[in-house]
Amino acid sequence: MPMDPLSDILSLLKPRSYVSAGFDAGGDWAIRFTDQQGRIKCYAVASGECWLTVEDVSEPVRLRAGECFVLPSGRPFGLASDAALEPVDSSTVFPPARPGGVVTYNGGGDFFLVGSRFAVSGPHVAGLLRTLPPIVHIHREPDQTALRWSVAQMMHELHAQRPGGALIAQHLAHMMLIQALRAYLAEGAPAGVGWFHALADKQMSAAIGAMHEDPAHRWTLQALAERACMSRSSFAARFRETVGQTPMEYLARWRMLLAADRLENSADSVSVIALSLGYESESAFSTAFKRVMGCSPRQHARGRGLRDSYGRVAPGEEMSNSHAAAEPTLTLAET
């Protein structure tokens, strides 16, 4: 079964750790979660109600018992019994994460939240997370039921600590995120710009899917327009409006993300990667890579050992080619 664009891009986020826990609050309370870099969170409200605020989202969201939501963009957020309350920092409420634990605040009893957090890594994680919606609020009961089952299963596996539990939790975390994102698309994602919002458009999704299915193919604007069942001019205009870049720009960026991932995580040579992505020569590939990524393929490969899980240069390390400081944050919809 071939990969689809959503699975392709999420696979580049490389989940690496998982925490599942509960939060039991009582009375008036408000908590702010600040440092969320490289984290995706998935929650289900088991009982009670609360307000959710997310950085750069103008209006708070009311959450009620039975509802599920995902925060996939890594932005700071807040939870509160009343959105007008002054929040305290989460570090004063939550101890170091421990799987299966429940944190009780103000005596508990009025509001109970269960959820999972998993960290993602890679030098372009920030750019990829920013292309996801800040809040994925699931309203349809069948989708909520599926997510609640996943959350409950993850808590059970991490709490029971049975053989194979860590691997099951890893797959459940993947499943939760994909379930939520595709449910969000099925419900009709709000208008936006970027690859994720484009997947809600069947014609744009068909063209993006074709590029992902065979990135080495010599795609032309006309061939992609035919996949979308549109005229060449109409397709070009709508793709740019929906995705935020031209089809050829999107294709080039996707190829370079694939190349960067293989440079970081495989022993493949630059020439092998170049040929596999449709470039006739290593020179042509290197020129395209540097144009998109800001450094040569070999510089990128040499720099991988000096980066932390978020793509930053490790403290005390210096790179003679200095490409780490200059490398741009890469997204699939830079506007």
N, C-alpha and C positions, 0 to 999 in steps of 0.2 A: 504494500500500500504506500503510495508516494506521500511525502510530507506536504502539508499545506502551508501557506505563508504564516499563519498565526503560530503553528507549531515550529516552523523554521526559526522565526525570530525569538520566540521564547526559549528555544534550545540554546541560543547564544548567551542567555542570561546565567546559565550554569548554576542552578541552586546548589548551595553547599552546606547549609545547616538549617535545622528546623526546631521550633519551640512551640509547644501547644500548652495552653493554660486557661484558667478561668479567672474572672474578676467579679467579685460580689460586693456591691456598694449599698449604703443606706443613707438616708437623709439628703442634705444638700452637698453636692460635690462637683468639682470641676478639675480636670487634669489635662495638662499640655504635654504632648510627646514631641520633643524637638528634633533630636538627631535621628533621622530615619533614612539616612543615606544607604542605598544598596539593600533596602528591605521592602518586602511585599507582605501585607497583612490581610488576613481573611477572617471575618468574624460572623457570628450568629448571636442575635439577642435572644437569650433563653427566657427571660422574664423581665418585666418592667419596661421603661422607656428612657431615652436619653437624646441629647443633641450632639451632632457631629459637626465639627468645623474643620476645614482643610485649607491650608495656605493657598492663596490666590483663587479661592472659590468664594464668591461674594456672599452667598446665603447659607446659613446653617441648615443641616438636614435632620429632620425628626425621624428617629428610629424607634420602632415598636417591637413588641415581643413577636418572635417568629421570623423577623426580617433578617436578611443576610447582606453583607456588604464587603467589598474588597477595596483596599487602598494600594493600588499597584505602582504608583508613580514615585514613591519614596519621599513625599512631601511631609513636612511637619503637620500635625493634626491635633485636635482636642476632642475630648468627650466630657459631657457635663449633664447634670440633672436640669440645669437652667443655663442657657447660653449667655446670660448676663452676668454670671458669677465670675469672679477673678480666679483663674486656674492656678494650681500648684504644679511644679514640675514633676514629671513622672518618676524621676530618680528618687524623690522623697517618699514615694508610695510603693514602688515595685522593687523588690530585692533582685539580686542577680538571677537571671532566668533559670528556672528549673522545670524540666518537662513534667506535665501533668499536675503542676501545683495550682492552687487557688489563692488569690490575694483578696483578703477581706478589708474593706475600707469603711470607716464610720459605722462599724457594727454589722454592715451588710443587711440583706433581707429585702431591699426594694428593687434592686436591679442586678441581673446576672448576665454576664457576657462570656461566651467561650470563643476561642479563636486560635489561630496558628500564625506564626511568623516564620518566614524563611528568607535567608539572605541570598543575594545574587552577586555574581562577581564578573570580572572581565574589564578590560580597559575602556570599553564603550558602554558600560552599564548605565551611567548617568544619562547619556543621550537616548538610549533605548527606553529607559523608564519614563523619560519626559514625553515620549510619543504616546504613552498610554493615558487614558483618562484619569483625572485625580481621584474620582470616586466611581466605583461600580456598585450601584444600589440595585439589588435584585428584588423585583416586586412579585413576579409570578410564582404561585405556590409550588408547582412542580419543580421549578429551579431551586427554590428555597429548600425544599425537601431533600433534593440531591446534595446540596451544599451542607446542610445540617448533618446528613449522614456521614459525609466525608470528615467533617470536623469531629464528630463523635468517635468515629473510627480511629482518627489520628490520636485523640486524647487517650483512647483505650490502649492503643499500641505503645505509646510512649510511657504510659503509667504502668502497664503490665510488665514491660521490659522482657518480653519473650524473645526467643531466637528468631532472627529475621525482622524484628520489629522496626529497626531503624530503616531498613530498605522499604518496608511497607509504608512507613511514614513519608519517605521521600517521594514515592509514587502518588500517595494521597495528596501531598502538597501540590505536585504538578497538576493533578486532576482537578483540585479545587480551583486553581487559578484559571485553567482552561475552561472549566464549566462556567465560571462566573463571567469571563470575557465573552464567550460565545452566547451566553444567555443575554448579556447586555446588548450584543449586536442584534440578536433575534428580536429583542423588545423594541428595537429602533433607536440606535445610539444618537444622542443629540448631535446636531451639525458641528463639524469640526474639521480641521485640516491635519492630514497625516495618514500614514499607511493604515493605522488601525481603523480610523473612521472610513477609509476607502473600502475596507472589507465589507462594510454594510451595503455598499453599492455593487450589485451583481455584475455590472459591466466592468467597473474598475477592478473588482475582485478577480474577474476572469483574466484580465491582462496581467495583473500582479501574479496570479497563480501560474500563468504561463512562464513568466520570467523566473520564478522560483523553481518550477519543475525542471527547467533546462537553462540554467544561467549561462552556459557556454555557447548556446545557440546565437547565431548572428541575427539578432532581432532587429527589425526595422519598424519604424513608426506605422507603416502600412500593415505589417503582419500583426502587430499588437492591436491595431484598430479592428482588424478582422476578427481577432479573438473576442473583442468586446462587442462585435456586431454593430460597429459605428463607422461613420465616415472618418477619414484621416484627420481632417481639420477639427471636427466636433470632438473626437477622442482626445486630441492633443490639448484642446482648451479645457475639457472637463477633467482630464487627468491632472493638469497643473493646478486647477482650482481645488480639486479634492485632495490630492496628495501633497501639494505644496512645492512640487518640482516637476520637471519634464520627465517623460517615460525613460529617456536615455540617461538622465541624471540618476533616476532611481535605480536603473539597472547597474550603472557603474558603481554606485554606493553599495548595492547589495553584493556585487561581486567582490568588492574590497573588504566588506565585513566577513565574507566567507574566507577570503584569503588571509586576513588577519587572524582569524580563529585557527586556521591550519598552521600558520607560522608560529602561533603560540602553543599549540597543543598537539602537533605532530612532527615527525621527522622528515616530512616531505621537502624536497628542494624547491627553490624558487621557480626553476624551470618546469618542474612537474605541476606545481600549482598554476602557473601561467597557462600551460596547455589545457589543463582541466577546466579552466574558466574561459576558454575561447580565444586566448591570445596566441598569435602565431610565433611570437618571439618573446624571450625574457625581457628584452629591452623595452618593447611596447608595453608589456605588463608593468614593469618597474616605473615607467613614466606615468601610467595611469594611476598606479598605487600612490606614488608621491603626490600627484595632483589632488587626490581625494583624502589621503591620510596625513599628508604633511611630512612624510619621511619615506625613505626607501624601504623595500621589503626586508633587506638584510639589517638595516638599522632597527626596524620594528622587531625582528626576531631576536637581535642582541639585547634589546631593552626589556624583553619579557621577564628575565630573571631578576630585574631590579625594581619591579613594580609590586605594590601590594594588591589586595583583592579588588580594589576600586580603580586600579590603573595608575596610582600615584607612585612617584619614585620613592623607594624606601629611604627612611632617614639615614643620613650618613653616607649615602651612595651618590656617586656622580657618574654621569655618562659622557664620555668624551665627545660623542656626536651630538649631544644635547637635544636630541629629538624629542625626548619625553616632555620637556617644557613647552616645546613648540607644537606638539601634536594636537590638532583640533578635536573637540568633542564631536563625534560623528553620530548623526541621527539619520533616519530615512525620510526626513521631511524638514530640512532646514530652510526656513523662509526669511 
